[in-house]
Amino acid sequence: MSASLDRPRFDLPRQDPVQASWMPRRRFLIGAGAAGMALGTALGKAYTQVATAPDYSLRIAPLRLELAPGRVIETFGYNGTVPGPLLRLREGRQVSIDIRNDTDVDDIIHWHGLYVPSAADGAMEEGSPMVKRGETQRYTFTPRPIGTRWYHSHDMAHADLTRSLYSGMYGFLIVEPSREPGGYDQEVLLAAHHWEGKWVSMQDIRQGPPPDNGLEVMYASASFNDRMLGHGEPVRVREGQRVLFRLLNASATENITLALPGHRLTVIALDGNVVPSQRSVDTLFLAPAERADVIVDMNRPGVWILGGIRDEDRKMGLGVVVEYANQRGEPQWLAPPSSAWDYTIFGADGRVPAPDEHLDLLFEKIPGGRGGFNRWTINGKSWPNTNPLFTMERGKRYRVIMKNDSGDNHPVHLHRHTFEVTKVGDKPTARLMKDTINMVRYSTVEIDVLADDPGPSLLHCHHQDHQDEGFMGLVTYL
Ligand SMILES: [Cu+2]
């Protein structure tokens, strides 16, 4: 399918979610028979229980995904597509979503970046129910805050590279304000993913990794949405258009850096949250789970590749062709001028409020050795021994000082909250709101968390293998 909103799947009319439902919306009565009436009489009034069809239905099932002609992946997905159906929800309007699990293992869906009660957040560690195999579980919540969110499996995968985020179980979830912001001519949603993972001992492949390092995942293919570069419909644009790209890194473990040659990308939101300083960049970095909303002024007619800046990434399929109207020829790639990434340029100058308390988190690796799995610790402990990671009091502001004392990247994600990035390395910043922040190797990041959403909340690395191997903890409320 196409990456462009000109195509049906991502061009759902902006309508009431009730009409957009994948199931016909019905009402039916339960218990209106004799027993129901008798009970009603006993209570002194008529008694009926009304059950409704959900606003949306997601079905988890095996899926054959054709990334390119003859290149078929056996995976799992939602409603038979990768990504799953776009959920465009209205801020503040409650929705019910039925999740049907037609696979042979229990699974669960997390609503990433939303403020959802722990019981509906889609993390079993917080108390959300698993969707048992062969069964249906209804999740009901009120979507907020506005912005580019997403949903994905929050199951453990461990050694199984067909499960959870190694699979096609992810989709966009956009929470829309009640008024349209406008300001662009076309909207394009692109979710990046890596496929066909294998566990490898890196020291068998190249020089450099420490000899005691454990297994890492290497992938054979990648895609934007459901197609490898060059094998899907191009994104079709016209000169003079302002195009909004909503970009998501749905990869289980891989960072990506993207560019569109000849064009600058103006970042207007990170993780769905409007940034205080819009900046135009040549390259966009996204760690797993991160999103960026970027505006591109289409002022360089041609046929271009929007894709990963590393040649091997594009060779694997990480990219999509961007084609101007009335332009023909081979898609062009030019190496971008620079690829440095600095979160703080999107923040504001100025002070952040003084926190009520400071908390320290230290992330370390226990190397697994050749052929073994690396383990991860937070303050010396691995999940579930990390619990509780820390306990917050409602209304207080916590400065969490995170130190990555390992040679790996870690995109750290906090559920059910948006945090303010206050320092990256030695660079202070303010009002940069995120739910996931990448920590490069041997680095520090400081975030402020306002304790405004009581209930257990997971904090974990969004690399599936790190999360599965101990890099996770529960933040609790008093
Ligand atoms: Cu990690």
Residues whose N, C-alpha, C, O or C-beta is under 5 A from the ligand:
A	BS01	CU	N409 H410 P411 C461 H463 H466
